[in-house]
Amino acid sequence: MTLAFETRDSPNHDARPPGCDVDILLLHYTGMKSAEAALERLCDPVAKVSCHWVVDEDGMITRLVDEGRRAWHAGVSSWGGDTDINARSIGIEIVNPGHEFGYRDFPGAQIEAVIALCADILARFSIPPRRVLGHSDVAPARKEDPGELFPWGRLHAAGIGHWVEPAPIVEGESLKPGDSGDRVTALQRDLAAYGYGVAPSGTFDADTAAVVTAFQRHFRPARVDGIADRSTLVTLAGLLSAGSDRP
């Protein structure tokens, strides 16, 4: 199948560093009032932001930056100890007004186009399932996208990304901001083992809460509150035991 797309060149890109292979696929939402507003910003040399691909709500795909170049979409971010995420990633912006302008479900035609685009990219680059990520995964203190309405499970059913069925939410003991001790350290170590940028301090601080929130947005979206309840902990354990970080 040949991927159909339009081209609209953004000037906002530079060379990938020598020897840095693409091994992350990073999904965003545009977080602006319209697709055209997002495209104008992503192509504005003053804004200094861009991405490789944009997927509109009707499924139209637009290429802004050649995949051989480093697009400027991740900002200050990290995953698995890597900090120049732009250098090693392909960035897809998915048109949605986001939490600021009326966050809403992603239309079916749009998700089908995202799946087709991701499958095309994954056929050309060696990107492990655990490195198909959302912007909030790599920048949990700053970003919320693509958010809790994004259907990661549907992508996984199509062979894209890493996923386990979220554990059911039940009442019981949880870890929350202000807690400390060995259980908090274990949680931080497990999140870091998966790839999140959190240090094993033993204190459930604001950074830990942001990472737990990002984890929930991606992997346990039924309740996004930054509290590591049993459902969150069991889901994280399931992900860690389900497959490796390599294709």
Backbone as numpy.savetxt, mean C-alpha at the origin, in Angstrom:
# Nx Ny Nz CAx CAy CAz Cx Cy Cz
-3.12 -11.16 -23.50 -3.97 -9.97 -23.50 -3.08 -8.72 -23.50
-3.37 -7.80 -24.42 -2.62 -6.54 -24.48 -3.31 -5.50 -23.61
-2.54 -4.88 -22.73 -3.08 -3.86 -21.84 -3.32 -2.57 -22.63
-4.54 -2.05 -22.57 -4.87 -0.80 -23.27 -4.70 0.37 -22.32
-4.00 1.39 -22.76 -3.81 2.57 -21.91 -3.54 3.79 -22.77
-3.75 4.96 -22.15 -3.38 6.22 -22.76 -2.07 6.70 -22.15
-1.44 7.65 -22.78 -0.18 8.20 -22.26 -0.33 9.71 -22.06
0.12 10.16 -20.90 0.15 11.60 -20.59 1.43 11.82 -19.80
2.41 12.39 -20.42 3.75 12.44 -19.84 3.85 13.41 -18.67
4.36 12.90 -17.57 4.70 13.75 -16.42 6.20 14.05 -16.47
6.59 15.29 -16.15 8.01 15.61 -16.11 8.68 15.20 -14.80
7.90 14.68 -13.87 8.39 14.45 -12.51 8.92 13.03 -12.35
10.17 12.85 -12.71 10.82 11.55 -12.57 12.32 11.74 -12.73
13.08 10.72 -12.34 14.53 10.74 -12.53 15.00 9.31 -12.70
16.31 9.13 -12.80 16.85 7.79 -13.04 16.79 6.93 -11.78
16.50 5.66 -11.97 16.62 4.73 -10.85 18.10 4.53 -10.54
18.45 4.36 -9.27 19.86 4.14 -8.94 20.39 2.86 -9.58
21.63 2.85 -10.00 22.20 1.64 -10.60 22.11 0.45 -9.65
21.71 -0.69 -10.20 21.67 -1.91 -9.43 20.48 -2.06 -8.50
19.54 -1.13 -8.56 18.35 -1.20 -7.69 17.19 -1.80 -8.48
16.87 -3.05 -8.20 15.81 -3.73 -8.93 14.43 -3.34 -8.40
13.45 -3.33 -9.27 12.07 -3.10 -8.86 11.55 -4.34 -8.14
11.16 -4.18 -6.87 10.63 -5.32 -6.13 9.45 -4.94 -5.24
8.85 -3.76 -5.48 7.66 -3.33 -4.75 6.65 -2.77 -5.76
5.40 -3.15 -5.59 4.29 -2.54 -6.32 3.46 -1.79 -5.29
3.36 -0.47 -5.46 2.76 0.39 -4.43 1.49 1.03 -4.96
0.38 0.78 -4.24 -0.93 1.28 -4.64 -1.34 2.46 -3.76
-1.89 3.48 -4.40 -2.35 4.70 -3.75 -3.79 4.99 -4.17
-4.47 5.87 -3.44 -5.59 6.58 -4.05 -5.17 8.02 -4.29
-5.84 8.67 -5.24 -5.44 10.03 -5.60 -5.76 11.03 -4.51
-6.88 10.84 -3.80 -7.23 11.74 -2.70 -7.52 13.16 -3.14
-8.06 13.32 -4.34 -8.43 14.64 -4.85 -9.86 14.60 -5.37
-10.44 15.79 -5.63 -11.86 15.87 -5.94 -12.21 15.26 -7.29
-11.28 15.20 -8.21 -11.57 14.65 -9.53 -10.33 14.00 -10.12
-10.55 13.17 -11.12 -9.43 12.54 -11.81 -8.58 13.58 -12.52
-9.22 14.55 -13.14 -8.47 15.55 -13.89 -7.60 16.38 -12.95
-8.13 16.73 -11.77 -7.32 17.47 -10.80 -6.10 16.67 -10.39
-6.27 15.36 -10.22 -5.15 14.51 -9.85 -4.12 14.44 -10.97
-4.59 14.28 -12.19 -3.67 14.20 -13.32 -2.89 15.50 -13.49
-3.58 16.63 -13.32 -2.88 17.91 -13.45 -1.78 18.04 -12.40
-2.07 17.62 -11.18 -1.06 17.72 -10.12 0.10 16.77 -10.39
-0.20 15.56 -10.82 0.83 14.57 -11.07 1.72 14.93 -12.26
1.24 15.85 -13.09 2.02 16.31 -14.25 2.54 17.73 -14.08
2.34 18.32 -12.92 2.78 19.69 -12.65 4.23 19.69 -12.17
5.14 20.31 -12.90 6.54 20.29 -12.47 6.78 20.98 -11.14
5.89 21.88 -10.75 6.03 22.57 -9.47 5.70 21.62 -8.32
4.73 20.74 -8.53 4.29 19.83 -7.46 5.34 18.80 -7.10
6.16 18.39 -8.10 7.22 17.41 -7.87 6.69 16.08 -7.33
5.52 15.67 -7.81 4.97 14.35 -7.49 4.53 13.70 -8.80
4.52 12.38 -8.81 4.11 11.65 -10.01 3.86 10.20 -9.62
3.52 9.41 -10.60 3.42 7.96 -10.45 3.60 7.38 -11.84
3.65 6.07 -11.92 3.78 5.45 -13.23 2.43 5.33 -13.93
1.41 5.00 -13.15 0.10 4.70 -13.73 -1.02 5.36 -12.93
-2.10 5.72 -13.62 -3.33 6.19 -12.98 -4.48 5.35 -13.51
-5.37 4.90 -12.62 -6.55 4.13 -13.02 -7.79 4.91 -12.61
-8.57 5.34 -13.59 -9.78 6.12 -13.33 -10.92 5.21 -12.87
-11.99 5.81 -12.39 -13.12 5.05 -11.86 -13.83 4.23 -12.95
-13.74 4.67 -14.19 -14.37 3.91 -15.28 -13.45 2.83 -15.85
-12.26 2.69 -15.28 -11.32 1.66 -15.72 -10.28 2.16 -16.70
-10.35 3.43 -17.10 -9.33 3.95 -18.01 -7.98 4.00 -17.32
-6.95 3.53 -18.02 -5.59 3.50 -17.50 -4.75 4.52 -18.26
-4.00 5.33 -17.51 -3.12 6.33 -18.11 -1.71 6.13 -17.59
-0.75 6.08 -18.50 0.66 6.00 -18.10 1.25 7.40 -18.06
1.89 7.73 -16.92 2.50 9.04 -16.76 4.02 8.99 -16.82
4.61 7.91 -16.33 6.07 7.79 -16.26 6.46 6.40 -16.73
7.48 6.32 -17.56 7.99 5.02 -17.99 8.48 4.23 -16.77
8.20 2.95 -16.76 8.56 2.13 -15.60 10.06 2.03 -15.38
10.84 2.32 -16.38 12.28 2.30 -16.20 12.81 3.48 -15.41
11.95 4.47 -15.18 12.35 5.67 -14.44 11.78 5.64 -13.02
12.37 6.41 -12.14 11.89 6.53 -10.76 10.83 7.63 -10.71
9.58 7.25 -10.47 8.52 8.23 -10.25 8.53 8.65 -8.78
7.89 9.78 -8.50 7.97 10.39 -7.16 6.61 10.29 -6.47
6.35 9.15 -5.88 5.01 8.89 -5.33 5.01 8.45 -3.88
6.11 7.89 -3.38 6.08 7.30 -2.04 6.42 8.28 -0.93
7.26 9.28 -1.22 7.69 10.20 -0.18 8.54 9.51 0.86
8.58 10.10 2.05 9.33 9.51 3.16 8.63 8.21 3.57
9.33 7.09 3.42 8.66 5.80 3.57 9.71 4.71 3.80
9.24 3.54 4.20 10.15 2.41 4.39 9.38 1.11 4.33
10.09 0.06 3.97 9.52 -1.30 4.03 10.68 -2.28 4.12
10.62 -3.15 5.11 11.64 -4.17 5.27 13.04 -3.60 5.39
13.16 -2.40 5.94 14.46 -1.75 6.10 14.88 -0.91 4.92
14.19 -1.00 3.79 14.49 -0.16 2.63 13.80 1.18 2.78
14.50 2.26 2.47 13.94 3.59 2.68 13.71 4.39 1.40
14.38 4.08 0.31 14.11 4.76 -0.96 13.10 3.90 -1.73
11.85 3.99 -1.32 10.82 3.15 -1.92 10.59 3.54 -3.38
10.71 4.82 -3.70 10.55 5.23 -5.10 11.54 4.52 -6.02
12.76 4.31 -5.52 13.81 3.72 -6.36 13.49 2.30 -6.76
12.71 1.58 -5.94 12.53 0.15 -6.14 11.07 -0.23 -6.39
10.23 0.75 -6.74 8.81 0.46 -6.85 8.20 0.96 -8.15
7.06 0.36 -8.49 6.14 0.87 -9.48 4.95 1.45 -8.72
4.56 2.68 -9.04 3.47 3.34 -8.33 2.22 3.46 -9.17
1.08 3.03 -8.60 -0.22 3.14 -9.26 -1.11 4.05 -8.41
-1.65 5.11 -9.00 -2.63 5.97 -8.35 -4.02 5.56 -8.84
-4.91 5.28 -7.88 -6.27 4.83 -8.18 -7.21 5.98 -7.84
-7.96 6.44 -8.81 -8.80 7.62 -8.61 -9.87 7.35 -7.56
-9.85 8.14 -6.50 -10.82 8.09 -5.42 -10.62 9.36 -4.61
-11.70 10.04 -4.19 -11.52 11.29 -3.46 -10.84 11.12 -2.10
-10.82 9.92 -1.59 -10.10 9.67 -0.34 -10.82 10.18 0.88
-10.21 9.99 2.03 -10.85 10.32 3.30 -11.17 11.81 3.44
-10.42 12.65 2.77 -10.62 14.09 2.91 -11.81 14.61 2.11
-12.11 13.98 0.98 -13.12 14.53 0.07 -14.29 13.59 -0.20
-14.53 12.65 0.69 -15.68 11.76 0.51 -15.30 10.37 0.06
-14.50 9.71 0.85 -14.02 8.35 0.54 -15.19 7.44 0.20
-15.06 6.66 -0.85 -16.15 5.81 -1.30 -15.60 4.51 -1.87
-16.52 3.57 -2.08 -16.15 2.28 -2.66 -15.51 2.48 -4.03
-14.62 1.57 -4.36 -13.97 1.57 -5.66 -14.86 0.80 -6.65
-15.25 1.42 -7.77 -16.16 0.74 -8.70 -15.56 -0.55 -9.26
-16.46 -1.45 -9.65 -16.02 -2.73 -10.17 -15.14 -2.62 -11.40
-15.50 -1.72 -12.33 -14.70 -1.55 -13.54 -13.30 -1.07 -13.21
-13.20 -0.24 -12.20 -11.89 0.28 -11.79 -11.04 -0.84 -11.21
-11.61 -1.65 -10.34 -10.85 -2.74 -9.73 -10.44 -3.77 -10.77
-11.29 -4.06 -11.73 -10.91 -4.98 -12.79 -9.72 -4.44 -13.58
-9.70 -3.13 -13.80 -8.56 -2.52 -14.50 -7.31 -2.56 -13.64
-7.46 -2.32 -12.34 -6.31 -2.41 -11.43 -5.74 -3.82 -11.44
-6.61 -4.82 -11.39 -6.15 -6.21 -11.42 -5.40 -6.49 -12.71
-5.95 -6.06 -13.84 -5.28 -6.30 -15.13 -3.92 -5.61 -15.18
-3.86 -4.38 -14.68 -2.60 -3.64 -14.69 -1.58 -4.30 -13.77
-2.01 -4.66 -12.56 -1.09 -5.32 -11.62 -0.58 -6.63 -12.20
-1.46 -7.41 -12.80 -1.04 -8.68 -13.37 -0.01 -8.46 -14.48
-0.21 -7.43 -15.28 0.73 -7.11 -16.35 2.10 -6.74 -15.77
2.08 -5.93 -14.70 3.34 -5.52 -14.06 4.05 -6.72 -13.43
3.29 -7.55 -12.73 3.88 -8.69 -12.04 4.43 -9.73 -13.01
3.92 -9.74 -14.23 4.45 -10.64 -15.24 5.81 -10.18 -15.76
6.12 -8.90 -15.52 7.36 -8.32 -16.05 8.42 -8.06 -14.99
8.00 -8.02 -13.72 8.94 -7.75 -12.64 8.82 -8.83 -11.57
9.93 -9.13 -10.91 9.96 -10.14 -9.86 9.59 -9.48 -8.53
8.29 -9.32 -8.30 7.79 -8.65 -7.10 7.09 -9.68 -6.23
7.59 -9.94 -5.02 6.96 -10.93 -4.14 5.56 -10.48 -3.72
4.66 -11.42 -3.47 3.31 -11.07 -3.02 3.31 -10.15 -1.80
4.24 -10.36 -0.86 4.26 -9.55 0.36 4.81 -8.15 0.11
5.18 -7.85 -1.12 5.64 -6.51 -1.43 4.71 -5.81 -2.44
3.47 -6.29 -2.51 2.39 -5.54 -3.15 1.68 -4.81 -2.02
1.86 -3.51 -1.95 1.57 -2.75 -0.73 0.73 -1.52 -1.01
0.15 -1.00 0.07 -0.52 0.29 0.03 0.41 1.38 0.54
0.11 2.62 0.16 0.93 3.74 0.61 0.97 3.81 2.14
-0.15 3.50 2.78 -0.17 3.55 4.24 0.71 2.49 4.88
0.99 1.41 4.17 1.89 0.39 4.71 3.32 0.93 4.84
3.75 1.70 3.87 5.14 2.18 3.86 5.30 3.54 4.51
4.17 4.23 4.77 4.22 5.54 5.43 3.06 5.65 6.42
3.02 4.78 7.43 1.83 4.68 8.29 1.54 5.93 9.11
2.53 6.73 9.42 2.29 7.94 10.21 1.74 9.08 9.36
1.84 8.95 8.02 1.45 10.05 7.14 0.25 9.75 6.26
0.05 8.49 5.90 -0.86 8.17 4.82 -1.94 7.16 5.24
-3.09 7.26 4.56 -4.21 6.36 4.82 -4.60 5.53 3.59
-3.97 5.80 2.47 -4.43 5.20 1.22 -3.72 3.88 0.87
-4.40 3.05 0.08 -5.72 3.24 -0.52 -6.89 3.02 0.42
-6.63 2.70 1.67 -7.68 2.71 2.68 -8.42 1.40 2.87
-9.30 1.43 3.88 -9.99 0.22 4.32 -11.07 -0.26 3.35
-11.48 0.57 2.39 -12.47 0.14 1.39 -11.83 -0.54 0.19
-10.51 -0.49 0.10 -9.86 -1.11 -1.06 -9.92 -2.63 -0.91
-10.35 -3.35 -1.97 -10.59 -4.80 -1.85 -9.35 -5.65 -2.05
-8.46 -5.64 -1.08 -7.23 -6.43 -1.19 -7.53 -7.92 -1.36
-8.59 -8.40 -0.71 -8.94 -9.81 -0.84 -9.32 -10.19 -2.26
-9.99 -9.27 -2.94 -10.35 -9.52 -4.35 -9.10 -9.58 -5.23
-8.13 -8.71 -4.96 -6.88 -8.77 -5.73 -6.18 -10.09 -5.48
-6.15 -10.51 -4.22 -5.47 -11.77 -3.90 -6.14 -12.95 -4.60
-7.46 -12.93 -4.68 -8.17 -14.01 -5.37 -7.79 -14.06 -6.86
-7.34 -12.91 -7.39 -6.88 -12.86 -8.78 -5.39 -13.11 -8.90
-4.74 -13.51 -7.80 -3.33 -13.84 -7.84 -2.39 -12.68 -7.57
-2.91 -11.63 -6.93 -2.12 -10.41 -6.71 -2.04 -10.12 -5.21
-0.82 -10.04 -4.69 -0.63 -9.65 -3.30 -0.74 -10.80 -2.32
-0.60 -10.45 -1.07 -0.56 -11.41 0.05 -1.79 -11.18 0.91
-2.39 -12.25 1.40 -3.65 -12.10 2.12 -3.97 -13.39 2.84
-4.55 -13.27 4.03 -5.25 -14.37 4.67 -6.60 -13.83 5.10
-7.56 -14.70 5.26 -8.87 -14.25 5.72 -8.72 -13.67 7.12
-9.19 -12.43 7.33 -9.03 -11.83 8.67 -9.72 -12.65 9.75
-9.07 -12.78 10.88 -9.67 -13.49 12.01 -10.89 -12.71 12.51
-11.91 -13.41 12.98 -13.11 -12.71 13.44 -12.82 -11.82 14.64
-13.57 -10.75 14.73 -13.42 -9.82 15.85 -14.21 -10.35 17.04
-13.52 -10.56 18.13 -14.15 -11.03 19.37 -13.67 -10.16 20.52
-14.46 -10.09 21.54 -14.06 -9.32 22.72 -12.97 -10.08 23.48
-12.09 -9.33 24.12 -11.03 -9.97 24.87 -9.86 -9.03 25.07
-8.79 -9.59 25.59 -7.61 -8.78 25.90 -6.99 -8.23 24.63
-6.47 -7.00 24.71 -5.84 -6.37 23.56 -4.66 -5.53 24.03
-3.84 -5.14 23.07 -2.72 -4.22 23.33 -3.10 -2.87 22.75
-2.84 -1.81 23.52 -3.32 -0.49 23.13 -2.31 0.57 23.53
-2.46 1.78 23.01 -1.53 2.86 23.35 -1.38 3.03 24.87
-0.13 3.14 25.29 0.19 3.26 26.71 0.64 1.96 27.34
0.32 0.82 26.71 0.77 -0.46 27.24 2.27 -0.62 27.03
2.86 -1.49 27.82 4.29 -1.79 27.67 4.55 -3.21 28.15
5.74 -3.71 27.79 6.11 -5.04 28.23 6.44 -5.97 27.09
6.64 -7.24 27.43 7.10 -8.23 26.46 6.10 -8.47 25.34
4.80 -8.42 25.65 3.81 -8.65 24.60 3.82 -7.54 23.56
4.07 -6.33 24.01 4.18 -5.21 23.07 5.44 -5.40 22.20
6.54 -5.78 22.83 7.77 -6.04 22.08 7.55 -7.11 21.03
6.84 -8.18 21.40 6.57 -9.27 20.46 5.72 -8.77 19.29
4.73 -7.94 19.58 3.91 -7.37 18.51 4.77 -6.53 17.56
5.60 -5.68 18.13 6.46 -4.83 17.30 7.41 -5.66 16.47
7.95 -6.70 17.02 8.86 -7.57 16.27 8.14 -8.28 15.13
6.91 -8.73 15.38 6.15 -9.39 14.33 5.81 -8.43 13.21
5.41 -7.21 13.54 5.11 -6.21 12.52 6.36 -5.88 11.70
7.49 -5.76 12.39 8.75 -5.48 11.69 9.17 -6.67 10.84
8.93 -7.89 11.31 9.27 -9.08 10.53 8.46 -9.12 9.24
7.25 -8.60 9.29 6.43 -8.57 8.07 6.93 -7.49 7.11
7.51 -6.42 7.66 8.04 -5.35 6.82 7.80 -3.96 7.32
6.90 -3.79 8.27 6.55 -2.45 8.75 7.72 -1.80 9.50
7.79 -0.49 9.39 8.86 0.26 10.02 8.54 0.62 11.47
8.75 -0.32 12.36 8.50 -0.08 13.78 9.64 -0.72 14.58
10.10 -0.02 15.60 11.20 -0.52 16.43 10.65 -1.26 17.64
11.33 -2.34 18.08 10.87 -3.12 19.24 11.22 -2.44 20.57
10.52 -1.38 20.89 10.81 -0.60 22.10 10.17 -1.17 23.34
9.12 -1.98 23.17 8.38 -2.49 24.32 7.32 -1.54 24.82
7.18 -0.38 24.18 6.16 0.60 24.55 5.22 0.82 23.38
3.93 0.72 23.63 2.92 0.93 22.59 2.74 2.44 22.43
3.62 3.02 21.61 3.64 4.47 21.44 2.83 4.87 20.21
2.90 6.16 19.85 2.13 6.67 18.72 2.56 6.02 17.41
3.86 5.76 17.25 4.33 5.12 16.02 3.78 3.70 15.90
3.74 2.98 17.00 3.18 1.63 16.98 1.70 1.66 16.64
0.97 2.60 17.24 -0.46 2.73 16.94 -0.69 3.02 15.46
0.17 3.87 14.87 0.04 4.19 13.44 0.28 2.95 12.58
1.25 2.14 12.95 1.54 0.93 12.19 0.41 -0.08 12.33
-0.12 -0.25 13.55 -1.25 -1.16 13.74 -2.45 -0.69 12.92
-2.68 0.61 12.89 -3.78 1.16 12.09 -3.58 0.86 10.62
-2.36 1.06 10.12 -2.06 0.77 8.71 -2.26 -0.71 8.42
-1.80 -1.56 9.32 -1.99 -3.00 9.15 -3.48 -3.34 9.05
-4.27 -2.74 9.93 -5.71 -3.02 9.90 -6.35 -2.53 8.61
-5.97 -1.37 8.13 -6.53 -0.86 6.87 -6.33 -1.86 5.74
-5.18 -2.50 5.73 -4.86 -3.44 4.66 -5.43 -4.83 4.92
-5.24 -5.35 6.13 -5.47 -6.77 6.37 -6.63 -7.11 7.29
-7.17 -6.14 8.04 -8.32 -6.39 8.92 -9.21 -5.14 8.91
-9.80 -4.83 7.75 -10.46 -3.54 7.58 -11.81 -3.40 8.28
-12.35 -4.45 8.86 -13.66 -4.35 9.50 -13.65 -3.39 10.69
-12.51 -3.25 11.34 -12.37 -2.29 12.44 -10.97 -1.71 12.40
-10.89 -0.42 12.15 -9.60 0.27 12.05 -9.52 1.25 13.21
-8.83 0.83 14.29 -8.80 1.67 15.49 -7.41 1.75 16.13
-6.40 1.08 15.56 -5.06 1.15 16.12 -4.85 0.33 17.38
-5.84 -0.46 17.76 -5.75 -1.32 18.95 -5.50 -2.75 18.47
-4.46 -3.37 19.02 -4.09 -4.73 18.59 -4.91 -5.74 19.37
-6.16 -5.95 18.92 -7.02 -6.94 19.55 -6.64 -8.34 19.05
-7.37 -9.34 19.54 -7.03 -10.72 19.17 -7.15 -10.93 17.66
-8.14 -10.35 17.03 -8.31 -10.50 15.59 -7.09 -9.97 14.84
-6.58 -8.82 15.26 -5.40 -8.24 14.61 -4.19 -9.15 14.80
-3.98 -9.61 16.03 -2.82 -10.44 16.34 -2.86 -11.78 15.59
-4.04 -12.40 15.53 -4.17 -13.69 14.86 -3.99 -13.52 13.35
-4.53 -12.44 12.81 -4.37 -12.18 11.38 -2.91 -11.95 11.03
-2.20 -11.19 11.85 -0.78 -10.96 11.63 0.00 -12.27 11.69
-0.30 -13.10 12.67 0.39 -14.39 12.77 0.13 -15.25 11.54
-1.11 -15.21 11.05 -1.44 -15.98 9.87 -0.67 -15.52 8.64
-0.51 -14.22 8.49 0.25 -13.68 7.37 1.71 -14.09 7.45
2.28 -14.03 8.65 3.68 -14.38 8.82 3.94 -15.84 8.50
2.95 -16.68 8.73 3.14 -18.12 8.50 2.71 -18.54 7.08
2.10 -17.61 6.35 1.54 -17.96 5.02 2.47 -17.54 3.91
3.42 -18.37 3.60 4.28 -18.10 2.44 5.44 -17.21 2.77
6.36 -17.13 1.83 7.59 -16.37 2.04 7.49 -15.03 1.37
8.54 -14.24 1.54 8.63 -12.90 0.98 9.15 -12.93 -0.45
9.39 -14.11 -0.98 9.97 -14.20 -2.32 9.02 -14.91 -3.26
9.08 -14.57 -4.57 8.17 -15.21 -5.51 8.44 -16.70 -5.63
